[in-house]
Every structure is written in C-alpha cells, then in structure tokens.
C-alpha cells in the first residue's frame, strides 16, 4: 500500500483514454496539475499522452488482459510511487436483439465492460493509496431497458453491483468507489447510432440536448475528490433518467 500527501498532485489511471470521455478526463486531470496515465489498447494513446505533456504517460494495455494490466499498473507505480485515482472508462458496445445477438458479442462486451473494471481494480489495488478513489463509468441502459442492448445493459447493470460491493470492501482502507452515469454524450462510440434514433433519444432529454465529454469529465473530477462519497451513483444525463 502507498500513501501520499494531500498537498501533492494526484496520480490517475484512466482506461479507454485514447479518445472520447477517457481522453477528456485525462486532459482535465493534467490541466489541474495532476499526473495521469492514459491506458488504451491502441498505439494512438502514446501520441495523445505526448500532446498532453509532461504530466501524462501513455500505456498500451487491454482491460481484458489481467497480466498486461498488472504490468501497466506496476509501470505507473514505479514512475510516480503509486496510484490515487482509477477511472474505469474503457467500454465496448455491440447491439442486437436477444434472438440475433451472438454469444461472441455478448462475451466480448461482458469481458470489457464488467470483467474489465474488476481486472483494473485488482491490478491497481497493490499500488492504490489509502483514501484513494475509484470511479466507474456506467450507462443509462444499465438502469433502464433499451431493446437491442442486452449485452451492454447487462454489463453496465453488473457494474452498478460491482461498485456497491467494492465500496464496502475497500472502505476499511478509506478507498472510495463510485459510479458516474453519462447520458447521451457525443463520442465515437455513439457516432454509430442512426440519426433517427439519436433524434428520438434527444427528444427524451429534459434539457433538450446531448452532453459533452468535457461536462462529464468535470463530474468525474468532482466525484474523485469527494472525501465522504462512496457507493454512490451519480447521473449526468440532462435529466434523461427522470423521464425514462
């Protein structure tokens, strides 16, 4: 276990950080003077870390590979002395009605969205500072039903339960575990939604628009630094859950 003065910059690990929400979170952490390790499967993460600057490092790691994650977290700890914030953001979406969804697609989504965060926590735990923070990124579909989203919805619903269990298990160390639920946020993952389906969904949002990656990053930043919050589910969805 490692400890760190509250006056020092925090040390972040953000998965799925080569684009979208993960990259926005990483950029915000670095702008605020913290150090951040960007984890992703593709080599592009190395370039994104270089662009951010000296406060960032890029690490190629797949959240479905426990041994790769163990090595990646060890690399971060060797460089910075430990980890203070873990953001489990990496995600995979593959849709299909229950009768046509392939078992391969189902397993790939579960492996990434549910087993992936567990793998990351297990890899980071030896280096996670006491009173550290874990922020899991959920989804509206983990709390509400959407046709064609059996795999994604099940994985994100499972993440709700995993967050609750980890919050209890890690509380003895002062480690906080919370879940942030974005609504309709414009990213590469949501780019595949048809214009008709997207327009219908936006109509359901009380605030009448999509969110942005930067808006979600601000919420993750706040949750990560909230000293008395654990086991909580925080939605940042423009009011979408209120209407569904």
N, C-alpha and C positions, 0 to 999 in steps of 0.2 A: 504494500500500500504506500502511496505517496501523499504528501501534504504540500500545501502551497499557501503563501501569504496572500491575504485578500487584496493587498496593495499591488500585487504582481499581475501582469497580463494573464488572462486565462488561456488555456491550451485546448483547442477544439479539434474534434474529428467529425467531419461531415461526409456522409456517404452519398453516392449519387450526385457528386459535386461538380461534374463537368458541364452541367447545363441547368437551366430552369431554376426550381426552388433551391436546390442544393447549392448552386453557384451563387445565387443571391444571398443566401445565408452566410456562405463563406466570405463573400465580399464585405458584407456588413460587419462581421466579426473582425476582419482585418482593418477596416476603416476605423473601428473603435479602439484600435490599439492592441487587440488580442492576436494570438498566433493560431493559425488554422491549418490543419492537414486535410486536403481535399482527396477523398477516396473515390475511385471510379474504375470501371473495367477497361475503358479505352485510353489510349495514349494522349488524347486531347486534354486530359486532366493535367498533364505535366505543363502544357502551354498555358492553361488558364491560371495555374499557380504562379507561373513566372510573370504573367501580366499583373497579378495582384501585388506581387513584390516580395520583399524580404520577410514579411510576416507569414508567408504561406509556403507550403510544400505540397507537391502533388505525389500521390502514391497510387500505383495501379494495383487494385485489389477487387476481387469479386466477392460480394457478401454471401454467396452460396458456397464459398470455399473456406472452411474454418482454418485450415493451415495457412492459407495466404493472409487471412485477416490477423492471425496471431503474429505473423512476421511483420505485417504492416503496423500494428499497434506497438510492437516492440521497437520498430524503427522510430516511431514518433516519440516514444518514451526515452529512447537513447539520445535523441536530439534535444528534447525540451524538458526531460526529467519526469514526465508524467502526462496525464490527460485530465482535464477538468470538465469538459462538456463533450458528450457524444450525441450527435444528431443522426437518428436512423431515418434517412430520407430516401434511400435507393428504392425504386419501385418498378414494377412491371405490370402492364395491363394487357390482357388478352381476353376479348369478349366472345360471347357465343351463347345461344340459348342452351338450356340444360341437355336437350336431346342431341345437340350437334357439337357441344364443347368437347374437344379431345382430352383424354386423360393426360396426355403430354403437356398441353397448355395449362390444364389445371395444376399439375405438379410444378411446372416452371413458375407459375405465379405464387403458389404457396411457398416454394423454396426461396424466392426472392423477397416477398413482402412479409412473410411471417417467420420462417426459419432464419432469414437473413438478419433481422434485428436481434434475434436470440444469439446467433453466431457473433455478431458485433459486440454485444454486451459481454459475452463470455471471453472474447479476445481482449476487450478493453479493461475488464474488471481488475486484473492484477496491477494495472497502472493508473486506475481511476482514483483521483484524490478523494479523501474523506470530505464530505459536504460537496461532492461533485454533482453533476446534473446530466440526466439522460432525457432527451426529447425525442419522442417517436412521432412520425408524421402519418396521420391516419387519413380517412376519407369519409365523405358524407355517406357513400354507399356502404360503409361499414356499420352504419346505424339505421339506414333506410334501404328498402328494396328497390332495385332497378332491374328490369328484365334484361337478360343477356350479360349480367355481371356476377354470375355465381362465383367464379374463381376470385375475382378482385374483391367482391363484397365479403366473401368468407375470410379471405386473408386479412382484410382490414378490421373485420369484426374480431378475429382472433387477436389482433394487435391490441384491441381495447382490453381484452382479458389479460394478455401478457403484461401490459402496462400496470394494471392493478396488482398483479402478483409481484412484479419486480419492485413496485413502490413499497410493498410490505416487507419483502425480503431484504431490501437494501437500506431500509430506514435506520437500522441499527448503526450503520456507518454514516448516517446523515446524507446519503446519496438520494437525490430526488428524481422521480421518474414520472413524466407527464406526457400527455398525448395532445398534439395540436391537429385540428381538423380543418384543412383548407376547403373552400367551396370550389366554385368554378374559376380556376386560375389559368390564364393563358400561358401555356408552356408547350414544348414539343410533344409531350405525352397527350395533351388534349387537342393537338392540332388534327388528329385523325378523326375527330367527331364531325359528323356531317353538319353543314351549315344549318339545315333544318332542325336537327336535334339540338344543336347548340342554341339556336334562337329560342326554341321552346323552353330549354332549361333556364336561359337568362330571363325569360318572362316570369319564371317562378321565383326569382331572387327579389326580395323586397326592395333592396337598394337599386335594382334595375340594371346592373352591370356585372361584368366579370371582375374578379380581383386581380391583383398583380403580384408577381413574385416578391417584389420589394415590400409590399404590405404584409405578406406572410412572414417574411424574414424579420420584420420588426416585432411581430408577436413571438416568434421563436426566441429572439434575443431577450425579450422581457421574461418569458417563461423560464429560460435557462438561468436567469439571475434572480428569480424569486425565491427567497430563502425558506419560506414556510409553505410552499406549494408542492404537494406530491400526490400522485394517484389521481390527478385531475384531468378532465377532458375539456379542452378549450377550443371552441369553434371560431373560425374567422372566415365566415361564409356569406357575408352580406345579408344574413337572416334566412338563408335557404332552409336550414333545418326547421325553422319556425313554421314554415309553410308546407313542408312535406309530411 
